[in-house]
């Protein structure tokens, strides 16, 4: 079981390494609309249960895009993004 998990993690690492810095920034930027939608849907006139499900899905999508974008750009890329915002 551990070897299967290790192979899956190595495969995903390889896929993420092939993606460009620009792709990582785009994916990282996609988390902003997901965060906005996750809280904006609270204004809709729907049941509380539906709002909870929508929040769970949209907030999870926001976190997934955030961490995937950070994994793609890496530490050096994150320093580039921070330096760009400081200008």
Residue, then its C-alpha position, 0 to 999 in steps of 0.5 A: x500500500x505504501x509503495x502505491x502511495x509513493x508512486x502516486x505522489x511521485x507521478x503527481x510531482x512529475x506532472x506538477x514539475x512540467x507545468x510552467x510558472x505562468x500556469x501556476x500563477x493562473x491557477x493561483x489567481x483562480x482561487x480568488x473568484x472561488x473564495x468570493x463565490x464561496x461567501x457570496x452564495x450566502x446572499x442567495x435565497x436558498x435553503x441553509x443546507x444548500x448554502x452549506x453544501x455550496x460553501x463546502x464545495x466552493x471553499x474546497x475548490x478555492x483551497x485546492x486551487x490555492x495549494x496547487x498553484x503554490x505547488x506549481x510555482x514553488x518557493x522561488x516562484x513565490x518569491x517572484x510573485x511577492x517581489x512583483x507585488x512589492x513593486 
